[in-house]
Amino acid sequence: MTPLEACLLLQSIPGMGAHCAVRLISHFGSAEAVFAASSREWIEVEGIGEQLCIALAQWKTYRSNVQASLETLERYALQPLIFGTKAYPKPLSFCADAPLVLFCQGALDFPNRKILSIVGTRQHTPQGKAFCEALVKSLQPYNPIICSGMARGIDIIAHQKALEQGLQTVACLAHGFDRIYPPEHRKFVEPIREQGCLMTDFSPNAVFRRENFPQRNRIIAGMAHATVVIESGVSGGSMNTANLAHHYGRELFAVPGRPTDAKSKGCHQLILQQKVQLLTDPEQLIDALAWKRDSPLNPSIQKTLFYELDENEQKLYDVLSQRTKAPLDELAMALGWKISVTAAQLIQMEMKGLIRALPGKQFEWI
């Protein structure tokens, strides 16, 4: 059984949500290893109940579903990104509800790349459009991947400006590749394929429902190191994405508007709740993320500069330096931090060349 087949098979098991699947893979080390284990071993995994173990024991009956999925992948020329592999977006792998398989059209290398998500209202103002374009343009020297949801408004503006600036861009879809929504954005499919990729965790035959959008939003929030909200009401997809990014412990920015502007009330609420950093100038984001101009600091030099570590980085160093390597949950326990906070800190330190991620969600100091 290949890793892809094992992940598709896990997804076919009734009652197997993303949380349970990720827990099983993290516990046993791979999707294939899950099916080599016994019911007694499955039940020992936190969150895996008796009913799910019964369904898992009947996994051979779901193999026909896997074959159908493999045929669909071939028909649509989809490239699968498998949870736990190097090709999978590293930040997303730290999310408890990460998809086991992402289906992609296009070509994009995620390892060691800066990833920024930009979201906002579908009914943007001229000011919102201008800020979005200025932000993406200012980021061009830092060569980030620009991620959004290919929706009307701020989303498609971010994609278009990224294409114009020669930046790679990821369009996260709330449906399978048998459709494009909204239909008028079909003209952007080929340019995005050529300069990035379209991505979804929905199979082409999946039912297109309103509930798909929050599921899509977790990928936009989870795969990025930071998310920027440019104009949003107090409810809707942008606020859902922002709150997910906050939950995942990612850097989050919001652009303020006029006090009376309904299209900025969501951003103002996020600022008031202190969930975001206020963003009025693109340089503020670059400074906050400590981005260098597409030339990461040499790790062999960086690791000697301990005097530059901030308080949280020093705490992580103190824990990691006492052992050869350590898993994510052990680090979180040792530090007394939430898993999401620890994961976010590790991502930032990996981007700086301070630590190295190892298989099985383990980390070591470089």
C-alpha angles and dihedrals in degrees: 000000000000123000089250093051091047093052093046089048092051089052090052094058111105112247093016105132125182093263094055094043092051091048091053094048092046091049098047098033099240142024091250091055091057091066092046090059127086132242089255090057094044094054090056091066113097112253095016107118133193096264092054090049089054090052091046091053088061094052095126090068090064097055091101088063090056093052090051090051092050090052090050091051090054095045093054095036090238123174111217120217107202124211111252097024126112092247093059114097102266098215091054092053089066092062116098091220097046114147115253091221131023117199114215141184114198133029126280134153111215103180114110093358128133109240124195126182120207121192137166149139124320089224100055129177124235087254092055092049092048093050093048092052093045091049095052092044092052090051094056095097090055093053100217125171107249113218129191143139103262090238125143117279124017094007097061091039089058092049093047094049091047090054091047092051093048093249123142115247137194122211111201111206128209091212143035127282093264088086143023121220125229090029094214089066092065087099089067095054098086096044090050091047090052095046102032133333148279112237138191141153091214119100116230092255095051117124112256106232138158088249089066093075099066088046089053092046093062088064093050090050097038102047096053131079088217139009128211122202114205110186120338140164119235091269137031140070098316093054090046090053092046093051091048090052089050090049090051090053095244128149108270130192132184129194113223123223137188113314092241097045111112090200090064100044092098092053091048090050092052090049092048091050088051091233093126143039113246110246121200099145130036090229089066090063093047091050093045092052093041090227120180123208098274091294110103116208114265106262092218089060096038096057092061093056097081092147088070094059115113121224097273093043090052091052091052091047091051090055098041095044090063094061139035094243139341137201122242096251092049091051091049091050093047092050097040090235132135115261090243092052092047092048092050092049091049091051091053092048092047089053088054091051094246099120139022126224115226131193116284094037092288126143139201135190112250 
